[in-house]
Amino acid sequence: SSFNDSLLCRFFTREVFLLLLGRQLINRDLIEKILLWQHTGFNVHSKLRAQNKKEAERPPPPKAQLSMAAEERLEYIKSS
């Protein structure tokens, strides 16, 4: 069966923003601004699927790991 990547992306975006709101790391005004951007940074690709739990839990490829390491170095600056 195939998935609608656009719909999955909207769902994922909403879930991430709800998580950030719940942790008080972002506010609704900023979410609204981000959603107006042409490219919000959210993307979903459902063409590759894990066949079992072991595959689903394997670490991301090295390129993705580098991206995650860069994000860990970012600091959140709370607006005053």
FIKOLZA-1660 file (N, C-alpha, C; in steps of 0.1 Angstrom, whole numbers, plus 5000, padded with zeros to 4 digits):
% residues 80
   i   px   py   pz ch aa at
   1 5008 4988 5000  A  S  N
   1 5000 5000 5000  A  S CA
   1 5009 5012 5000  A  S  C
   2 5004 5023 4994  A  S  N
   2 5012 5035 4993  A  S CA
   2 5006 5046 5003  A  S  C
   3 5015 5055 5007  A  F  N
   3 5011 5065 5016  A  F CA
   3 5011 5079 5009  A  F  C
   4 5003 5088 5014  A  N  N
   4 5003 5101 5008  A  N CA
   4 5014 5109 5016  A  N  C
   5 5026 5111 5010  A  D  N
   5 5037 5118 5016  A  D CA
   5 5033 5132 5021  A  D  C
   6 5025 5139 5013  A  S  N
   6 5021 5153 5016  A  S CA
   6 5013 5153 5029  A  S  C
   7 5004 5144 5030  A  L  N
   7 4995 5143 5042  A  L CA
   7 5004 5138 5054  A  L  C
   8 5013 5129 5052  A  L  N
   8 5022 5125 5063  A  L CA
   8 5030 5136 5068  A  L  C
   9 5035 5145 5059  A  C  N
   9 5043 5156 5062  A  C CA
   9 5035 5166 5071  A  C  C
  10 5023 5169 5067  A  R  N
  10 5015 5178 5075  A  R CA
  10 5012 5172 5089  A  R  C
  11 5010 5159 5090  A  F  N
  11 5008 5153 5103  A  F CA
  11 5021 5154 5111  A  F  C
  12 5032 5151 5105  A  F  N
  12 5045 5151 5112  A  F CA
  12 5048 5165 5117  A  F  C
  13 5046 5175 5108  A  T  N
  13 5048 5189 5112  A  T CA
  13 5040 5193 5124  A  T  C
  14 5027 5190 5123  A  R  N
  14 5018 5193 5134  A  R CA
  14 5023 5186 5147  A  R  C
  15 5027 5174 5147  A  E  N
  15 5031 5167 5159  A  E CA
  15 5044 5173 5164  A  E  C
  16 5053 5177 5156  A  V  N
  16 5066 5183 5161  A  V CA
  16 5062 5197 5167  A  V  C
  17 5054 5205 5161  A  F  N
  17 5050 5217 5167  A  F CA
  17 5043 5216 5180  A  F  C
  18 5034 5206 5181  A  L  N
  18 5027 5203 5194  A  L CA
  18 5037 5199 5205  A  L  C
  19 5047 5191 5201  A  L  N
  19 5057 5187 5211  A  L CA
  19 5065 5199 5216  A  L  C
  20 5069 5208 5206  A  L  N
  20 5077 5220 5210  A  L CA
  20 5069 5229 5218  A  L  C
  21 5056 5231 5215  A  L  N
  21 5047 5239 5223  A  L CA
  21 5045 5234 5237  A  L  C
  22 5043 5221 5238  A  G  N
  22 5042 5214 5251  A  G CA
  22 5054 5216 5260  A  G  C
  23 5066 5217 5254  A  R  N
  23 5078 5219 5262  A  R CA
  23 5082 5233 5263  A  R  C
  24 5073 5242 5258  A  Q  N
  24 5075 5257 5258  A  Q CA
  24 5088 5261 5252  A  Q  C
  25 5091 5254 5240  A  L  N
  25 5103 5258 5233  A  L CA
  25 5100 5267 5221  A  L  C
  26 5087 5269 5218  A  I  N
  26 5082 5277 5207  A  I CA
  26 5069 5282 5211  A  I  C
  27 5065 5293 5204  A  N  N
  27 5051 5299 5206  A  N CA
  27 5043 5298 5194  A  N  C
  28 5031 5301 5195  A  R  N
  28 5022 5300 5183  A  R CA
  28 5025 5310 5172  A  R  C
  29 5029 5322 5176  A  D  N
  29 5033 5332 5166  A  D CA
  29 5044 5327 5158  A  D  C
  30 5054 5321 5164  A  L  N
  30 5066 5316 5156  A  L CA
  30 5061 5305 5147  A  L  C
  31 5053 5296 5152  A  I  N
  31 5048 5285 5143  A  I CA
  31 5041 5291 5131  A  I  C
  32 5032 5301 5133  A  E  N
  32 5025 5307 5122  A  E CA
  32 5035 5313 5112  A  E  C
  33 5045 5319 5117  A  K  N
  33 5055 5325 5108  A  K CA
  33 5062 5314 5100  A  K  C
  34 5066 5303 5107  A  I  N
  34 5073 5292 5100  A  I CA
  34 5065 5286 5089  A  I  C
  35 5052 5284 5092  A  L  N
  35 5043 5278 5083  A  L CA
  35 5040 5287 5070  A  L  C
  36 5044 5299 5071  A  L  N
  36 5043 5308 5059  A  L CA
  36 5055 5307 5050  A  L  C
  37 5066 5301 5055  A  W  N
  37 5078 5300 5047  A  W CA
  37 5075 5290 5035  A  W  C
  38 5081 5293 5024  A  Q  N
  38 5080 5284 5012  A  Q CA
  38 5085 5270 5016  A  Q  C
  39 5096 5269 5023  A  H  N
  39 5102 5256 5027  A  H CA
  39 5104 5257 5042  A  H  C
  40 5095 5249 5049  A  T  N
  40 5095 5249 5063  A  T CA
  40 5106 5240 5069  A  T  C
  41 5112 5232 5061  A  G  N
  41 5123 5223 5066  A  G CA
  41 5117 5209 5069  A  G  C
  42 5104 5207 5068  A  F  N
  42 5098 5194 5071  A  F CA
  42 5097 5187 5058  A  F  C
  43 5100 5174 5058  A  N  N
  43 5099 5166 5046  A  N CA
  43 5097 5151 5050  A  N  C
  44 5089 5144 5043  A  V  N
  44 5086 5130 5046  A  V CA
  44 5088 5122 5033  A  V  C
  45 5095 5111 5034  A  H  N
  45 5097 5102 5023  A  H CA
  45 5093 5088 5027  A  H  C
  46 5083 5083 5021  A  S  N
  46 5077 5070 5025  A  S CA
  46 5080 5058 5016  A  S  C
  47 5089 5061 5006  A  K  N
  47 5092 5050 4996  A  K CA
  47 5099 5038 5001  A  K  C
  48 5108 5041 5011  A  L  N
  48 5116 5030 5017  A  L CA
  48 5109 5026 5030  A  L  C
  49 5108 5013 5032  A  R  N
  49 5101 5009 5044  A  R CA
  49 5109 4998 5051  A  R  C
  50 5109 4999 5064  A  A  N
  50 5115 4988 5072  A  A CA
  50 5107 4975 5071  A  A  C
  51 5113 4964 5070  A  Q  N
  51 5106 4952 5069  A  Q CA
  51 5104 4945 5082  A  Q  C
  52 5112 4950 5093  A  N  N
  52 5110 4944 5106  A  N CA
  52 5115 4954 5116  A  N  C
  53 5113 4951 5129  A  K  N
  53 5117 4960 5140  A  K CA
  53 5131 4964 5140  A  K  C
  54 5140 4954 5137  A  K  N
  54 5154 4956 5137  A  K CA
  54 5158 4967 5127  A  K  C
  55 5152 4966 5115  A  E  N
  55 5155 4976 5104  A  E CA
  55 5150 4989 5108  A  E  C
  56 5138 4990 5114  A  A  N
  56 5132 5003 5118  A  A CA
  56 5141 5010 5129  A  A  C
  57 5148 5002 5137  A  E  N
  57 5155 5008 5148  A  E CA
  57 5170 5010 5145  A  E  C
  58 5174 5007 5133  A  R  N
  58 5188 5009 5130  A  R CA
  58 5192 5024 5129  A  R  C
  59 5204 5027 5132  A  P  N
  59 5208 5041 5131  A  P CA
  59 5207 5047 5117  A  P  C
  60 5206 5060 5116  A  P  N
  60 5205 5066 5103  A  P CA
  60 5219 5065 5096  A  P  C
  61 5219 5067 5083  A  P  N
  61 5231 5067 5075  A  P CA
  61 5241 5078 5080  A  P  C
  62 5254 5077 5077  A  P  N
  62 5263 5087 5082  A  P CA
  62 5260 5101 5079  A  P  C
  63 5255 5104 5067  A  K  N
  63 5252 5117 5063  A  K CA
  63 5241 5123 5072  A  K  C
  64 5231 5115 5075  A  A  N
  64 5220 5120 5084  A  A CA
  64 5226 5122 5098  A  A  C
  65 5235 5113 5103  A  Q  N
  65 5241 5114 5116  A  Q CA
  65 5249 5128 5117  A  Q  C
  66 5256 5132 5106  A  L  N
  66 5263 5144 5106  A  L CA
  66 5253 5156 5108  A  L  C
  67 5242 5155 5101  A  S  N
  67 5232 5165 5102  A  S CA
  67 5227 5166 5117  A  S  C
  68 5224 5155 5123  A  M  N
  68 5219 5155 5136  A  M CA
  68 5230 5160 5146  A  M  C
  69 5242 5157 5144  A  A  N
  69 5253 5162 5152  A  A CA
  69 5254 5177 5151  A  A  C
  70 5252 5183 5139  A  A  N
  70 5252 5197 5138  A  A CA
  70 5240 5204 5145  A  A  C
  71 5229 5197 5145  A  E  N
  71 5217 5203 5152  A  E CA
  71 5220 5203 5167  A  E  C
  72 5227 5193 5172  A  E  N
  72 5230 5192 5187  A  E CA
  72 5238 5204 5191  A  E  C
  73 5246 5210 5182  A  R  N
  73 5255 5221 5185  A  R CA
  73 5247 5234 5185  A  R  C
  74 5235 5234 5180  A  L  N
  74 5227 5247 5179  A  L CA
  74 5222 5250 5193  A  L  C
  75 5221 5263 5196  A  E  N
  75 5216 5267 5209  A  E CA
  75 5202 5273 5206  A  E  C
  76 5193 5271 5216  A  Y  N
  76 5180 5278 5215  A  Y CA
  76 5181 5291 5222  A  Y  C
  77 5179 5302 5216  A  I  N
  77 5179 5315 5222  A  I CA
  77 5165 5320 5224  A  I  C
  78 5161 5321 5236  A  K  N
  78 5147 5325 5240  A  K CA
  78 5146 5340 5237  A  K  C
  79 5135 5344 5230  A  S  N
  79 5133 5358 5228  A  S CA
  79 5129 5365 5240  A  S  C
  80 5133 5377 5242  A  S  N
  80 5130 5384 5255  A  S CA
  80 5117 5392 5254  A  S  C
% end
